[in-house]
Amino acid sequence: MERVIVVGGGLAGVRAVEALRSKGYEGALTLLSAERHRPYDRPPLSKAVLAGESDDTTVDADWEALRCELLLGERATGLRLDEPGRGGTVASTAGVLPFDGLVVATGAAPVTLPGDGRQHVLRTIDEARDLRARLTPGARIVIVGAGWIGAEVATTAARKGCAVTVVEAADTPLAGAIGPEVGALTAPWYAEAGVELRTGVKVAEVRGGGLDLAGGGRIDADEVVVGIGVRPVLSWLEGSGLLLERGVVTDASFRACTGDEPPGSPRPDVVAVGDCAAWWSHRYGRRLLVEHWDTALNAPETAAAALLGQDAAAYDAAPYFWSEQFGRMVQYAGDHSASERLVRRGDPSGRKWAVAWLTGDRLDAVLTVDRPRDLVQARRVIAAGTPVDPEAIADPDVPVRQAVRG
């Protein structure tokens, strides 16, 4: 392999570059990024950057030592693949780029609402800086979506003295992420912070300084922030022959697939990582599309090994993410989508509590609120798959590691 192209300048792209070099790749290496900035971390955008506590989250990478050409502010527009193992070309605004190894790390783009009114999303550092300047005392800030991003923006806007309203189509915050039962436990946090939360409200469009609501009604706003999810950036891959189903379909080592049936026919010369990769999980027996920092940080190690033809063990980590909202650290690990039951660990009306999802005596997932030790220990239990005592898990005074059955 003599020339590798990494398409995407987020964390997954940077980590792929670093992993390729650390695993002995000595050939030409180019990173193509649609953003004009050097790669940076995104989690602080809705936290420290928006709050004005930081203005630079550039990833600390030694590009000279990595011997990586940076094509910043340039976008991939198409992909042509040759025979498997023989590479192809990336069409881009910087020209046609031939490769014999390709890393697809183009991430995801925020979903926006219909309408010609101004709406802010929070995906880039420029967007964070622009929104930060508008969070002034008394400003009417309306946030659409009571998910992770919506709650974090509401937290900062309220602290800055804005009049904040959060509109959510579901009946509770975080219904899609952690389910309505647990999501409802976070609803009181909004009132506590002086934020108006309006659930079960659907938006028709953003128009003329506010929102027109489905079925009538309107909410006026000085600024509208939309946090209703993201979609993988895949348009440049259409017609390439890669299998696209919500994301780039890959095997368990992130080799991109071209077959018609899961897990498809993986190519040895193309891998996909980060928010755009729908990778096969042996742990859960299905494809996962995990749009979180932890996967972007760690998965490229496996993908780089696969691309170089080295022994690449399947990536099978349990998903993990965190959110800082309303003065609380909220952390989640695992996957509860097929769990049998929910167990509360502590009193949700208090400041520190957790919930655990179980199937039989297997711990599937955990969500903790200001209980970091629970999270750390639960991640180990989930990773190992060791059985637990459900009654002990429900007792907040019993450390999670001591709830493991011998």
Buried (B, 14 or more C-beta within 10 A) or exposed (E): BEBBBBBBBBBBBBBBBBBBBEBEBEEBBBBBBBBEBBBBBBBBBBBBBBBEEBEEBEBEBEBEEBBBEBBBBBBBEBBBBEEBEEBBBBBBEBEEBEBBBBBBBBBBBBEEBEBEBBBBBBBBBEBBBEBBEBBBEEBBBBBBBBBBBBBBBBBBBBBBEBBBBBBBBBEBBBBBBBBBEBBBBBBEBBEEBEBBBBBEBEBBBBBEBBBBBEEEEEBEBBBBBBBBEBBBBBEBBEEBBBBBEEBBBBBBBBBBBBEEEBBBBBBBBBBBBBBBBBBBBEBBEEBBBBBBBBBBBBBBBBBBBBBBEEEBEBBBBBBBBBBBBBEBBBBBBBBBEEBEEBBBBBEBEEEBBBBBBBEEBBBBBBBBBBBEEBBBBBBEBBBEEBBBBBEBBBBBEBEBBEBBEE
